[in-house]
């Protein structure tokens, strides 16, 4: 099938190119099955078309294989090589909407200010994201955000937060030269479908949903070995970014979960398996800048989008738009308020909140409009170099053939 091809076949490529010329198309948006991203990105870049693609940048089948993991790095390098030759004429951007999220932009600005003023690094960062997407054994073979092709959380919503981590780590480039990051030590662990089967067994599921109509799937035994090469549900990562003297500058902890709190209380799968099947988002961020500053983000939903209520209610804890920023300052040294709480809505004006439909949606809207007007720079393909290096090494580290601690050279990456 076309979606698994690394190169568009001649018939499809010629038809698409003819349509591009006929309609004088200058911009393209890729929102396809992720395995098809590479072939379309390569086609548009080779033909001088500005392109905006959904994340992940690329993915291939069988991400449990070293060859496949190496391929995503090779594909990224190939795309950047093509793009660099005509970057003055076209743009290539990857949709990671938190780059346009005013909450995270505000925090990045504050972190940068402290780094530049006091030469104190971002010493610790913790990022936690839970999808609350309860995929039961009879759901393992779904097509929407699949596991069966050998990839999971990292290439579903996980890339957003690897990219977010990378954007914060890049701020350390404003430190003095002796604190420049040159390497990272990382340890990564996964929770996969076989673990899931052991954690909540078939018997547990049948007990939880007794009284409901049970899918035919559960009339047979579930064989764990059938799911050994499926993608991961959760990834837990500890990273220490170091300078050339091998001293720790920044410690990062990133926890990416799909196995977590959900509102799904039914065993039969809803038609919309991603956002209509009980999925609830929880998202937190903690930053320490040594003894000077602590920043926290708390964003906790308790319901699905279909249950949206009035504007004010949705900004409270449990609401769909809950996103509070806590800032603690060593105010006698650096000034400002010792404690400050900011609600996300305070960072937007009335015009932006008119016809409001969600902050992530506002970020995506700004993203697309900037792309179509040629102003989009902050999500440039080349700006994903650090995120892709982290993703690549996380994939290697959770692979059972090479799992364990990894030391990664960061020279020229940040």
N, C-alpha and C positions, 0 to 999 in steps of 0.2 A: 504493500500500500504506500501511497505517496508520503503519508505522515511519518514513515520510518526511513525514508530515503535521505541520504546526506546531500544529494544533488537532485534538483528537479529533472524529470526526464524531458527529453527534447520536445515532445508534443506539448506538455504542459508549459514549459518555459517559453516556447515560441508563441503559444496562444496568449500567455500573460504579457509577453513583451509587445505583441501586436496591439493588445488592449491599452497598454501603457502609452504607446505612441499615438494611437487613435484618439484617446481622451486627453492627451498631453498631461499625464499624471506626473506630479513632482513629489508627492508625499504618499507613503504607505504605512498602514497600521497592521501589525501582525498580532492576531488574537486567535491562535490555532492550538491544536494539540501540541504540547511542548516539544515532542520529539521532532516536529516539523520546523521548529524555529530556525535551525541552522540553515536548512536548504533555502528558505525564503529570505533570511537575512543576507546570505551570500548572493542570492540572485539580485536583490534590490541594490546592494552595495556595488556589485559589479556593473550594474546598469545605471549608476548615478542617480538613484532615487533616495531621497531622505526617508528614514524609516524609524518608526517607534514600535518597539516590541514589548509584549508582556514578559514578565519574568517567568521562569528562570531564563537566562540567556540561551542556553542550550541544555539538552539532556538526551541520553541515549538509553536503550534497553540494557538490562543486566548490569546495573551499577554496583553489583556485588563483585564484578570482575575487574581486575586491575586494568585490563585493556580498555574497558569502558570508562573508567575513572580518568585514565590518561587522555582519552579521546576528548573529554569536555575541555581540558586545558588546551589541547591541540586546536580544537575548534575555535576557542576564544582567541588564541594567537593568530589563527588564520584570518578571522574576521577583522581583527585590529590591523593586521598587515594590509588588507584590502582597503580598509577605511582610511588609514593614515595618508594614503596616496591622494585622496580627494576630499580631505576633511575641510578644505577651504571652500568647497562647493556644496557639500551636503552635510546633513547631520544624521547621527545614529544614536538613538536613546533607548534606555531600558526603563520600563514602567516600575518604579519603586516609589510609591506615592509618599512615603514618609520623608522623602527629601524635600517635599513641598508642604509638609505638615507643620503648622505654625508653632505647635507646642515643642516639637523637636528642634525646629529652627531657632526658637528662643533659647533653648537650653544650650545648643551648640554655640550660639553667640556669647552666652555668659561664660561657658568653659573657655572659649578662645580669649576672652577678655582677661580672665585670671591667669592663663598661661602667659600671655604677652606682658602683663603687668608685673607678675611676680616670679616668672620662670618656674612655677610649680606645676608638675604634670598632672594629667588625669591619672591618679594612682590606682583607682579601682573602678570597674564598671560591671554591673550585673544586668543582664537582659533576660527577661522571662516572658514567654508567650505560650498560651495554651489555647488551642482551637476549640476544645470542648466538642470535638467531632467524634462521636461514638460510632465507630465502624465495627460491627459485630462479625463473627466468622462468616455468616452468609452474605456479608457485604464485601468481602475481601477482593472479589473479582470485578468490582465496579469500574467504569471507565472514567468517571469524574474524579480527578485527583487520585489516580490509581496507585495501587501497591504492586499489582501483578507484573508490571514491567521491570521491577527491580529497583524502583526509587520511591521515596515517600516524603516525609515531612520536610527534609532539606530542600526538596525541589517543588514543594507545594508552597505553603506560606513561609517556610523557614528562611528562604533567601532574603526576604524583606529585612529580617533581623540580623543576618550576617552582613548585609549591606549597611544597616544602621550602625552596627558595631564598627565596621570599617570607617565610616564617616567620622565617628568619634575618635578612633585611633589616629586618623590623619591629622587631627588637631595638634597632636604632639610635635608636628613638624615645626611649630612656632617656638619650640624650646631651644635652648642653647645647644651647640653642636655636641657637647659631651653627653647629652641626654638623648641623642638621636637613636631611634630604634633600628637595630640591625638584624634581630632574629626574634623568633617566638618559639617557646616550648609549649606544646599542647598535648593534652590527654582528652580523648573523646570516647563516649560510651553511647550505646543505642539500646532501645527497647523495641523489639520487632514483633512480628505477628506470632511467632512461636512463643515468645515470652507472654504475649497477650493471652494465648490459649491456656498457658499455665497459671496466669494471674486470675483471670475470670474464666472458669471452665464451662464446658457445655452444660454441666449439671447446675452450675450457678446461674447461668442464663435462663434455663428452663424454670428454675425456682423463682427467679425475679419476675418472670413474665407469665407465671401460671395464671390461667384464666383467659389469656389472649390466644388468638389463632397462631399456632407455631408453624413457621415455614417448613416445607418438606425437607429442606437441607438437614435438619436436626434428627431425622429418622435414621440417618446413617452415622457411622463413626467418623470423627474428624481426625484425619491423619496429619500430624504435625509436619512431617517431612515434605508434604506438598507445598508448604509455605516458607521453606527455609531460604529461598532465593527471592522472596518478595521484599518490598521496600520497608523502611523503618517507620515506626509510629512516633518515637521520641528520640531526640539526640541531646546529650548533656556534655558540655565542653568546658574545660578549664584551660586558659591560656596565660602565659606570662611573657610579655613583650620586654626584650632586654636591649641594652646598649652594647657597644663594641667591647666593653669590659665585662660583659656577661652579667651585668647588674640589672635587677628587675626595675623597670620604669612604670609599667602598667600591668596590673593583673585583671584579666577579664573572665567572666563567668557567663556562659550563655546556655539557657535551658529552653529547648524547643519541644513542645508537647502537643500531641493530639489525644493522648490518653489522659483525659482530665475531666473536670466537672462539666456535665452536659445536662440539658433539659429533656433529652430523649427519654421518654417513658413508654415507648412502644417498640415491639420487636419487628413488626412489619416495616420495611424501609419505605420512606416517603419518596415521591417522584424526584424532588429536588434533594439530592443526597448531601449537598454541601451547605446550603443556607436555609433549608427547610426541613431539616431532620434533627432538630434539637441542638444545633451548634451554638455555643456561647463563647465569647472571646474574653480572656483575661490577659492583661499586658502590664508588666511593671519594668521600671528602670531605676537603678540606683547608681549614683556616681559619687565618688569621693575624690576630692582634690587635696590629699594630705589632710592637715589640720585646719585648712582654710574654709572649705565649702563642702556641703553635702546637698545633692539634688535627688529628689525622688519623683517618679511618675507612678500614679495609681490609676488604673483604668480597668474597671470591672463591670461586665454586663451580667444580667440575670435573666435576660429574655431574648427572644429572636426579633429580627427586624419587623416581622409582621405584627408584632405587639407594640409598635411605637405609639407613644402617648404625646402629651404636650411638651413644648420646648424645655421648660424649666425642669420638669420631672426627669427628663432623659439625661440631664447633666448631673444628677445626684448619683451616689454610689448604687450600682445595680442598673442604672439607666443605659440606654444604647450609646449615649455620647459622653458617658462619664470619663473624664480625663483631668485629674488634678495634679498640679505640680507643687511639690513642697521644696522650699529652699531654706537651708540652715547655714548661716554665715558666722564666721568668727568676726563679728562686726567691729570689735575694738581694734582689730588689725586692718581689716579691708573695707570697713564702712558698710553702709546699707542696713537693712533690717535683719535682726538676728533670726527671725522666722518670718517666712512669707508663704502664703498659699495663693496660687493662681489657678482659676478655672479656665479651661481652654477657650470658652466663649469670650473671655476678656481680651483675647489676642486678635479677635476679628471685629470688623466694623459692621454697621447695620446693613450696608449694601451687600456685603459678602454673606450675611446671614438671611437675606431676603430669599424667600422660596427655599429655605434650608432643607437639605436632604442628607446631611451627615458630613463630618469633617474629613474622613478619608475620601469621601466622594468629592468634596470641594478640592482636595489636594489633587485628585485625579483630573478633575476638570481644568484646574490651572495648568497641570502638566500637559494635557492635550492641547490647550489653547496656545501655550508657549511653543510647543512643537510646531503647530500649524503656522505660527507667525515667524518661525525661524529664530526664536529667542532662547531656546532651551539649551543650556550649557551644563547645568549641574548634574544631569543624569547621562552625560555623554558616555558612550561605550568604553572609551579609554579610562574614564574615571572609576571603572569597576575592577581595575587591576588588583587592588588589595582584596576586595570582597571575593573575587574569583580564586585568588591564591589561598585564602582561608577556606573557602568551600572545597576546593580541590584536596587540601590536606586533611580536612575533616572527613571527607569521603574515604581517603586512604586510611585514616586512623581508626574508623569504625569497621573497616573491612577485616573480617576474621582471619585473613591470611597475613595481614601486616599490622594488626592492632597493637596498641601500646603507645607510649609517649613518643612524640616526634619533635625534632628540632628543625625549624624551617628558617632558611635564610631570607631576610627581608630587605637585603640591599637592593636599592633601585625599585622597590615595590611601593613604599609609602611616599 
